[in-house]
Amino acid sequence: MLGKLGDWTVPFGPYTPAQLVVLGGGAFALVKGFDWWAWAGPVPIVLWLVSVWAVRGAQIGGQNPFTALFGVLSLLLRHPAGRVGGRVARDRAPSVWRPRFVIEAAPALAVVPAAGPRRVVARAAAGSGLSRLVAGDVAAQGSAA
């Protein structure tokens, strides 16, 4: 609320910032457009003063109109990718010096029946061909025994 500046009190105050904007903007519009509204007499001036009174408790979504306007402007001006740590989020450029890896699904477990009381369970190993070959040999030896 703005109603006192030093020892001077604003007439009919205090005013909200929204009222001051309507007051100043309306006065400017009325002065610049005098030729357009002069035929209507005092009606535009009365409408202007009523509009100043009407915006005294104006809220948009429970917020001050200036806060709401700032929120809309910041929404429109932000980068579409968003921000991370205060900086615009961007994909990193590919580089041969950065290691990369791929996570693949593990192969299914294979149960190998054993001839004796001992049961051998061989797991198909993910990785190199050698580890898969060794896993296949273990499965073949388990079924032969």
C-alpha positions as CSV (number, residue, x, y, z in Angstrom):
1,M,0.0,0.0,0.0
2,L,1.2,3.4,-0.9
3,G,-0.4,6.2,1.1
4,K,2.2,8.4,2.7
5,L,5.4,9.9,1.3
6,G,7.3,11.6,4.0
7,D,5.0,14.1,5.7
8,W,2.7,14.2,2.6
9,T,-0.4,12.0,2.6
10,V,-1.8,10.9,-0.8
11,P,-5.4,12.2,-1.1
12,F,-8.0,9.5,-0.7
13,G,-5.2,7.0,-0.1
14,P,-3.7,4.6,0.6
15,Y,-3.5,3.1,-2.9
16,T,-2.4,-0.4,-4.1
17,P,0.2,-0.6,-6.9
18,A,-2.6,-1.8,-9.2
19,Q,-4.7,1.3,-8.4
20,L,-1.7,3.6,-9.2
21,V,-1.2,1.9,-12.5
22,V,-4.8,2.3,-13.5
23,L,-4.8,5.9,-12.2
24,G,-1.7,6.9,-14.2
25,G,-2.5,4.9,-17.3
26,G,-6.1,6.1,-17.4
27,A,-5.0,9.7,-16.9
28,F,-2.5,9.4,-19.8
29,A,-5.2,7.7,-22.0
30,L,-7.8,10.4,-21.2
31,V,-5.4,13.2,-22.0
32,K,-4.1,11.7,-25.2
33,G,-7.6,10.6,-26.4
34,F,-9.5,13.8,-25.5
35,D,-10.7,14.3,-29.1
36,W,-12.3,10.8,-29.0
37,W,-14.2,11.1,-25.7
38,A,-15.0,14.8,-25.4
39,W,-18.5,14.3,-26.8
40,A,-19.4,12.0,-23.9
41,G,-19.0,14.6,-21.2
42,P,-17.8,13.5,-17.8
43,V,-18.8,9.8,-18.3
44,P,-15.2,8.6,-19.2
45,I,-13.7,10.4,-16.2
46,V,-16.3,8.8,-13.9
47,L,-15.6,5.4,-15.4
48,W,-11.9,6.0,-14.9
49,L,-12.4,6.8,-11.2
50,V,-14.7,3.8,-10.7
51,S,-12.1,1.5,-12.3
52,V,-9.4,2.9,-10.0
53,W,-11.7,2.1,-7.0
54,A,-12.6,-1.4,-8.5
55,V,-9.0,-2.6,-8.7
56,R,-8.3,-2.0,-5.0
57,G,-8.5,-5.7,-4.1
58,A,-7.9,-7.2,-7.5
59,Q,-6.4,-10.7,-7.5
60,I,-5.7,-13.2,-10.2
61,G,-5.7,-16.7,-9.0
62,G,-5.2,-15.4,-5.4
63,Q,-2.2,-13.3,-6.4
64,N,-1.5,-9.7,-6.8
65,P,-1.9,-8.8,-10.5
66,F,1.7,-7.7,-10.8
67,T,2.9,-11.0,-9.3
68,A,0.6,-12.9,-11.7
69,L,1.9,-10.9,-14.7
70,F,5.5,-11.5,-13.7
71,G,4.8,-15.2,-13.4
72,V,3.3,-15.3,-16.9
73,L,6.2,-13.3,-18.4
74,S,8.8,-15.5,-16.7
75,L,6.9,-18.6,-18.1
76,L,6.9,-17.2,-21.6
77,L,10.6,-16.1,-21.5
78,R,12.1,-19.3,-20.0
79,H,14.0,-21.8,-22.1
80,P,11.9,-24.7,-23.2
81,A,14.6,-27.2,-22.0
82,G,14.4,-25.9,-18.5
83,R,17.3,-25.2,-16.1
84,V,19.7,-27.2,-14.1
85,G,21.6,-25.4,-11.4
86,G,20.5,-22.0,-12.7
87,R,21.9,-22.7,-16.2
88,V,20.0,-23.7,-19.3
89,A,19.8,-27.5,-19.6
90,R,21.6,-28.7,-22.7
91,D,22.7,-32.0,-24.0
92,R,26.5,-32.5,-23.9
93,A,28.4,-32.7,-27.2
94,P,29.6,-36.2,-28.0
95,S,33.2,-36.8,-27.1
96,V,35.6,-39.8,-27.6
97,W,37.1,-39.1,-24.2
98,R,34.0,-39.7,-22.2
99,P,33.3,-43.3,-21.4
100,R,29.9,-44.8,-22.3
101,F,28.3,-48.0,-21.4
102,V,25.0,-49.8,-22.2
103,I,23.0,-51.8,-19.8
104,E,21.4,-54.8,-21.3
105,A,18.9,-57.3,-19.9
106,A,20.5,-60.3,-18.3
107,P,20.0,-63.7,-20.1
108,A,17.6,-66.2,-18.5
109,L,19.0,-68.7,-16.1
110,A,19.5,-72.3,-17.3
111,V,19.0,-75.2,-14.9
112,V,21.1,-78.2,-15.8
113,P,20.0,-81.6,-14.3
114,A,22.8,-83.5,-12.7
115,A,23.2,-87.3,-12.9
116,G,24.2,-87.6,-9.2
117,P,23.0,-86.2,-6.0
118,R,24.7,-82.9,-6.8
119,R,22.8,-80.5,-9.0
120,V,24.8,-78.0,-11.1
121,V,23.2,-74.7,-12.0
122,A,24.9,-72.9,-14.8
123,R,24.1,-69.3,-15.6
124,A,24.4,-67.9,-19.0
125,A,27.0,-65.2,-18.6
126,A,26.5,-61.9,-20.2
127,G,29.6,-60.4,-21.6
128,S,32.3,-61.7,-23.9
129,G,31.9,-64.7,-26.1
130,L,34.6,-66.6,-24.0
131,S,32.4,-66.3,-20.9
132,R,29.4,-67.6,-22.8
133,L,31.5,-70.5,-24.2
134,V,32.7,-71.4,-20.7
135,A,29.1,-71.3,-19.4
136,G,28.1,-73.6,-22.3
137,D,30.9,-76.0,-21.5
138,V,29.8,-76.1,-17.8
139,A,26.3,-76.9,-18.9
140,A,27.5,-79.6,-21.3
141,Q,29.8,-81.2,-18.7
142,G,27.0,-81.2,-16.1
143,S,24.6,-83.1,-18.4
144,A,27.3,-85.6,-19.4
145,A,28.3,-86.5,-15.9
